[in-house]
Amino acid sequence: MKASVAPLSGLPMPTRREMVSGSLLLAITGASIGLRPKRMFAALTQDELAAAIPLQLGDYRFVSSSGLVVPPQDELSERLYDQVLPRIYAAPGKLPILALFAYGSVQNLSLELHRPEECYPQQGFTISAPSAEVLQFAGHRIEATALSARRANGYVEQVLFWSRIGTRFANSRTEQSLMVARENFAGRMPDGLLTRLSVPTADRDLALDTLRTFIDLLGRNLSPVGRRIMLGEGGADMARK
């Protein structure tokens, strides 16, 4: 008689879409193992990344680099990101903007950008109410993710983030992995940027309106190098040899 195997309690069954995406990712991964993708970009220095992001955006001014949730300082994070730029912007009479830009010059199947839904719980937050958000940023349509992050002491952040892989933007961890796999299979190791913006408030609608205004200001004030880092524009032309 065959022994029955009970399902793991508390774990949701994967959807058909997730199963198909996972199978495709495994297939691409397996096919790309024998390839040697070419690194496309040199690592950025902290000064280069800092210079690419304006210190003043309209009424908002950079006021601090401390107080943000940042990736853990472990060996994996050091390999994932060449540079992490945390910034807090403040403007009179407005909610502060907590911004983090995490850049990695190499994205492959073993090194992918950490996403906030992984980073925040590691630092004591409970994640809730994730939703897809469509942004217009510097002439690009970006599919981003919004979520609420709450600590036991009642502190709440409304978080909006997206990840860039090469010249494309991923709206989920699965899509991010597929983008990396396709690029590696084509013989390229693209760079990547995780952009995370948050507002300390329980008012989700107010936070998203505030963040959209800030994103518009950021997009209209980027230098060519800033556009290259934030959007992947002109990557082949601006890559350093």
C-alpha positions as a Markdown table, in Angstrom:
| # | Residue | x | y | z |
|---|---|---|---|---|
| 1 | Met | 0.0 | 0.0 | 0.0 |
| 2 | Lys | 1.4 | 3.4 | -0.9 |
| 3 | Ala | 2.0 | 5.9 | 1.9 |
| 4 | Ser | 0.1 | 9.1 | 1.7 |
| 5 | Val | 1.9 | 12.5 | 2.1 |
| 6 | Ala | 0.1 | 15.2 | 3.9 |
| 7 | Pro | 0.4 | 18.7 | 2.5 |
| 8 | Leu | 2.3 | 21.3 | 4.5 |
| 9 | Ser | -0.2 | 23.2 | 6.6 |
| 10 | Gly | -0.2 | 26.9 | 6.3 |
| 11 | Leu | 1.5 | 27.1 | 3.0 |
| 12 | Pro | -0.5 | 28.3 | 0.0 |
| 13 | Met | -0.5 | 26.1 | -3.1 |
| 14 | Pro | 1.3 | 27.8 | -6.1 |
| 15 | Thr | -1.0 | 29.2 | -8.8 |
| 16 | Arg | -0.8 | 27.9 | -12.3 |
| 17 | Arg | 0.9 | 31.1 | -13.5 |
| 18 | Glu | 3.5 | 30.7 | -10.7 |
| 19 | Met | 4.1 | 27.1 | -11.7 |
| 20 | Val | 4.5 | 27.9 | -15.4 |
| 21 | Ser | 6.9 | 30.9 | -14.6 |
| 22 | Gly | 8.9 | 28.7 | -12.3 |
| 23 | Ser | 9.2 | 25.9 | -14.9 |
| 24 | Leu | 10.3 | 28.5 | -17.5 |
| 25 | Leu | 12.9 | 29.9 | -15.2 |
| 26 | Leu | 14.3 | 26.5 | -14.4 |
| 27 | Ala | 14.5 | 25.7 | -18.1 |
| 28 | Ile | 16.3 | 29.0 | -18.9 |
| 29 | Thr | 18.6 | 28.5 | -15.9 |
| 30 | Gly | 19.6 | 25.0 | -16.9 |
| 31 | Ala | 20.2 | 26.0 | -20.5 |
| 32 | Ser | 22.4 | 28.9 | -19.4 |
| 33 | Ile | 24.7 | 27.0 | -17.0 |
| 34 | Gly | 27.2 | 26.3 | -19.7 |
| 35 | Leu | 27.3 | 29.9 | -20.9 |
| 36 | Arg | 29.8 | 32.6 | -19.7 |
| 37 | Pro | 27.8 | 35.8 | -19.8 |
| 38 | Lys | 29.9 | 39.0 | -20.4 |
| 39 | Arg | 30.0 | 41.7 | -17.7 |
| 40 | Met | 28.5 | 44.9 | -19.2 |
| 41 | Phe | 29.4 | 47.5 | -16.6 |
| 42 | Ala | 32.2 | 48.5 | -14.2 |
| 43 | Ala | 31.3 | 49.0 | -10.5 |
| 44 | Leu | 30.1 | 52.4 | -9.5 |
| 45 | Thr | 31.9 | 54.3 | -6.7 |
| 46 | Gln | 29.9 | 55.8 | -3.9 |
| 47 | Asp | 30.7 | 59.3 | -5.2 |
| 48 | Glu | 29.5 | 58.5 | -8.7 |
| 49 | Leu | 26.1 | 57.2 | -7.4 |
| 50 | Ala | 25.7 | 60.1 | -5.0 |
| 51 | Ala | 26.5 | 62.6 | -7.7 |
| 52 | Ala | 23.9 | 61.1 | -10.0 |
| 53 | Ile | 21.0 | 61.7 | -7.6 |
| 54 | Pro | 20.2 | 65.4 | -6.9 |
| 55 | Leu | 20.5 | 66.7 | -3.4 |
| 56 | Gln | 17.6 | 69.2 | -4.0 |
| 57 | Leu | 14.3 | 68.5 | -5.7 |
| 58 | Gly | 11.9 | 71.4 | -5.7 |
| 59 | Asp | 11.3 | 72.2 | -2.0 |
| 60 | Tyr | 12.8 | 68.9 | -0.9 |
| 61 | Arg | 16.4 | 69.0 | 0.3 |
| 62 | Phe | 18.7 | 66.2 | 1.5 |
| 63 | Val | 18.9 | 66.2 | 5.3 |
| 64 | Ser | 20.3 | 62.9 | 6.5 |
| 65 | Ser | 21.7 | 59.5 | 5.5 |
| 66 | Ser | 20.7 | 57.7 | 8.7 |
| 67 | Gly | 17.4 | 56.2 | 10.0 |
| 68 | Leu | 16.5 | 54.1 | 7.0 |
| 69 | Val | 15.9 | 50.4 | 6.7 |
| 70 | Val | 19.0 | 49.2 | 4.7 |
| 71 | Pro | 20.1 | 45.8 | 3.4 |
| 72 | Pro | 22.0 | 43.8 | 6.1 |
| 73 | Gln | 25.7 | 44.1 | 6.2 |
| 74 | Asp | 26.5 | 40.5 | 5.3 |
| 75 | Glu | 28.7 | 38.9 | 2.7 |
| 76 | Leu | 25.7 | 38.3 | 0.3 |
| 77 | Ser | 24.6 | 41.9 | 0.4 |
| 78 | Glu | 28.1 | 43.1 | -0.2 |
| 79 | Arg | 28.2 | 40.9 | -3.3 |
| 80 | Leu | 24.7 | 42.0 | -4.5 |
| 81 | Tyr | 25.3 | 45.8 | -4.4 |
| 82 | Asp | 28.3 | 47.8 | -5.4 |
| 83 | Gln | 26.8 | 50.8 | -3.6 |
| 84 | Val | 23.8 | 51.6 | -1.5 |
| 85 | Leu | 22.8 | 55.2 | -1.2 |
| 86 | Pro | 20.3 | 56.1 | 1.6 |
| 87 | Arg | 18.9 | 59.6 | 1.8 |
| 88 | Ile | 16.2 | 61.4 | 3.7 |
| 89 | Tyr | 14.6 | 64.4 | 2.0 |
| 90 | Ala | 12.6 | 67.1 | 3.8 |
| 91 | Ala | 10.5 | 70.0 | 2.7 |
| 92 | Pro | 8.6 | 72.6 | 4.8 |
| 93 | Gly | 5.1 | 71.5 | 5.7 |
| 94 | Lys | 5.5 | 68.1 | 3.9 |
| 95 | Leu | 6.1 | 64.5 | 4.9 |
| 96 | Pro | 9.7 | 63.4 | 4.7 |
| 97 | Ile | 10.8 | 61.1 | 1.9 |
| 98 | Leu | 13.0 | 58.1 | 2.8 |
| 99 | Ala | 14.9 | 57.1 | -0.3 |
| 100 | Leu | 17.2 | 54.2 | -1.0 |
| 101 | Phe | 19.1 | 53.5 | -4.2 |
| 102 | Ala | 20.9 | 50.1 | -4.3 |
| 103 | Tyr | 23.1 | 49.5 | -7.4 |
| 104 | Gly | 24.7 | 46.3 | -8.6 |
| 105 | Ser | 26.9 | 46.3 | -11.7 |
| 106 | Val | 26.4 | 42.6 | -12.2 |
| 107 | Gln | 23.1 | 40.6 | -12.1 |
| 108 | Asn | 23.3 | 36.9 | -12.6 |
| 109 | Leu | 21.3 | 33.9 | -11.4 |
| 110 | Ser | 23.1 | 33.6 | -8.1 |
| 111 | Leu | 23.2 | 37.4 | -7.4 |
| 112 | Glu | 19.9 | 39.3 | -7.7 |
| 113 | Leu | 18.7 | 42.5 | -6.1 |
| 114 | His | 17.0 | 42.0 | -2.7 |
| 115 | Arg | 13.5 | 43.4 | -2.6 |
| 116 | Pro | 11.8 | 45.2 | 0.3 |
| 117 | Glu | 9.3 | 42.4 | 0.9 |
| 118 | Glu | 12.4 | 40.4 | 2.0 |
| 119 | Cys | 14.5 | 43.1 | 3.6 |
| 120 | Tyr | 11.8 | 44.7 | 5.8 |
| 121 | Pro | 10.7 | 41.5 | 7.7 |
| 122 | Gln | 14.4 | 40.8 | 8.4 |
| 123 | Gln | 14.4 | 44.1 | 10.4 |
| 124 | Gly | 11.2 | 43.5 | 12.5 |
| 125 | Phe | 8.5 | 44.8 | 10.2 |
| 126 | Thr | 5.3 | 43.1 | 9.2 |
| 127 | Ile | 4.4 | 43.6 | 5.5 |
| 128 | Ser | 0.8 | 44.0 | 4.4 |
| 129 | Ala | -1.4 | 45.3 | 1.6 |
| 130 | Pro | 0.9 | 44.9 | -1.4 |
| 131 | Ser | -0.4 | 46.4 | -4.6 |
| 132 | Ala | 0.7 | 47.0 | -8.1 |
| 133 | Glu | 1.2 | 50.7 | -9.0 |
| 134 | Val | 1.9 | 52.2 | -12.5 |
| 135 | Leu | 4.3 | 55.2 | -12.5 |
| 136 | Gln | 5.3 | 57.7 | -15.2 |
| 137 | Phe | 8.9 | 58.4 | -14.5 |
| 138 | Ala | 11.1 | 60.5 | -16.8 |
| 139 | Gly | 9.2 | 59.4 | -19.9 |
| 140 | His | 9.1 | 55.7 | -18.8 |
| 141 | Arg | 6.2 | 53.6 | -17.7 |
| 142 | Ile | 7.2 | 51.7 | -14.7 |
| 143 | Glu | 5.3 | 49.0 | -12.9 |
| 144 | Ala | 6.1 | 49.3 | -9.2 |
| 145 | Thr | 4.9 | 47.7 | -6.0 |
| 146 | Ala | 3.4 | 49.5 | -2.9 |
| 147 | Leu | 3.2 | 48.0 | 0.5 |
| 148 | Ser | 2.7 | 48.9 | 4.1 |
| 149 | Ala | 5.4 | 48.1 | 6.7 |
| 150 | Arg | 4.6 | 48.1 | 10.4 |
| 151 | Arg | 6.6 | 47.5 | 13.5 |
| 152 | Ala | 5.2 | 46.3 | 16.8 |
| 153 | Asn | 5.7 | 49.7 | 18.4 |
| 154 | Gly | 3.2 | 51.2 | 15.9 |
| 155 | Tyr | 5.7 | 52.8 | 13.5 |
| 156 | Val | 4.4 | 52.6 | 9.9 |
| 157 | Glu | 6.0 | 53.2 | 6.6 |
| 158 | Gln | 4.2 | 53.3 | 3.2 |
| 159 | Val | 6.8 | 51.9 | 0.7 |
| 160 | Leu | 6.9 | 52.2 | -3.1 |
| 161 | Phe | 9.7 | 50.4 | -5.0 |
| 162 | Trp | 10.8 | 49.0 | -8.3 |
| 163 | Ser | 13.8 | 47.2 | -9.7 |
| 164 | Arg | 15.6 | 47.8 | -13.0 |
| 165 | Ile | 17.4 | 45.0 | -14.8 |
| 166 | Gly | 19.3 | 46.3 | -17.7 |
| 167 | Thr | 16.8 | 48.5 | -19.6 |
| 168 | Arg | 13.7 | 46.8 | -18.2 |
| 169 | Phe | 11.7 | 47.0 | -15.0 |
| 170 | Ala | 10.5 | 44.0 | -13.0 |
| 171 | Asn | 7.2 | 44.1 | -11.1 |
| 172 | Ser | 7.7 | 40.9 | -9.2 |
| 173 | Arg | 10.5 | 38.6 | -7.9 |
| 174 | Thr | 9.7 | 36.0 | -10.5 |
| 175 | Glu | 9.8 | 38.5 | -13.4 |
| 176 | Gln | 13.0 | 39.9 | -12.0 |
| 177 | Ser | 14.6 | 36.4 | -12.1 |
| 178 | Leu | 13.3 | 35.7 | -15.6 |
| 179 | Met | 14.8 | 39.0 | -16.8 |
| 180 | Val | 18.2 | 38.1 | -15.3 |
| 181 | Ala | 18.0 | 34.6 | -16.8 |
| 182 | Arg | 17.2 | 35.8 | -20.3 |
| 183 | Glu | 20.0 | 38.3 | -20.2 |
| 184 | Asn | 22.5 | 35.7 | -19.0 |
| 185 | Phe | 21.3 | 33.2 | -21.6 |
| 186 | Ala | 21.9 | 35.9 | -24.2 |
| 187 | Gly | 25.5 | 36.2 | -23.0 |
| 188 | Arg | 25.1 | 39.4 | -20.9 |
| 189 | Met | 25.4 | 40.2 | -17.2 |
| 190 | Pro | 23.2 | 43.3 | -16.9 |
| 191 | Asp | 23.5 | 45.9 | -14.1 |
| 192 | Gly | 20.6 | 46.5 | -11.8 |
| 193 | Leu | 19.1 | 49.2 | -9.5 |
| 194 | Leu | 16.6 | 48.9 | -6.8 |
| 195 | Thr | 14.8 | 52.1 | -6.1 |
| 196 | Arg | 12.8 | 52.3 | -2.8 |
| 197 | Leu | 10.9 | 55.4 | -1.6 |
| 198 | Ser | 8.8 | 55.5 | 1.6 |
| 199 | Val | 6.9 | 57.9 | 3.8 |
| 200 | Pro | 6.4 | 57.4 | 7.5 |
| 201 | Thr | 2.6 | 57.6 | 7.8 |
| 202 | Ala | -0.4 | 55.3 | 8.2 |
| 203 | Asp | -2.2 | 57.2 | 5.5 |
| 204 | Arg | -1.6 | 55.2 | 2.3 |
| 205 | Asp | -3.3 | 57.6 | -0.1 |
| 206 | Leu | -1.5 | 60.6 | 1.2 |
| 207 | Ala | 1.8 | 58.7 | 1.0 |
| 208 | Leu | 1.3 | 57.6 | -2.6 |
| 209 | Asp | 0.3 | 61.1 | -3.7 |
| 210 | Thr | 3.4 | 62.5 | -1.9 |
| 211 | Leu | 5.7 | 59.9 | -3.5 |
| 212 | Arg | 4.3 | 60.5 | -7.0 |
| 213 | Thr | 5.0 | 64.2 | -6.7 |
| 214 | Phe | 8.6 | 63.4 | -5.5 |
| 215 | Ile | 9.1 | 60.9 | -8.4 |
| 216 | Asp | 8.0 | 63.5 | -10.9 |
| 217 | Leu | 10.5 | 66.0 | -9.5 |
| 218 | Leu | 13.3 | 63.4 | -9.5 |
| 219 | Gly | 12.6 | 62.4 | -13.1 |
| 220 | Arg | 12.7 | 66.0 | -14.3 |
| 221 | Asn | 16.0 | 66.7 | -12.6 |
| 222 | Leu | 18.2 | 63.8 | -13.6 |
| 223 | Ser | 21.4 | 64.3 | -15.4 |
| 224 | Pro | 22.4 | 62.1 | -18.3 |
| 225 | Val | 24.4 | 59.9 | -15.9 |
| 226 | Gly | 21.5 | 59.9 | -13.5 |
| 227 | Arg | 19.2 | 58.7 | -16.3 |
| 228 | Arg | 21.7 | 56.0 | -17.2 |
| 229 | Ile | 21.8 | 54.8 | -13.5 |
| 230 | Met | 18.1 | 55.2 | -12.8 |
| 231 | Leu | 16.6 | 54.1 | -16.1 |
| 232 | Gly | 19.3 | 52.2 | -18.0 |
| 233 | Glu | 19.2 | 54.6 | -20.8 |
| 234 | Gly | 22.2 | 54.7 | -23.2 |
| 235 | Gly | 23.8 | 51.8 | -21.3 |
| 236 | Ala | 26.0 | 50.6 | -24.2 |
| 237 | Asp | 27.3 | 54.1 | -24.9 |
| 238 | Met | 27.9 | 55.2 | -21.3 |
| 239 | Ala | 29.4 | 51.9 | -20.0 |
| 240 | Arg | 33.0 | 52.4 | -18.8 |
| 241 | Lys | 35.6 | 50.2 | -20.3 |
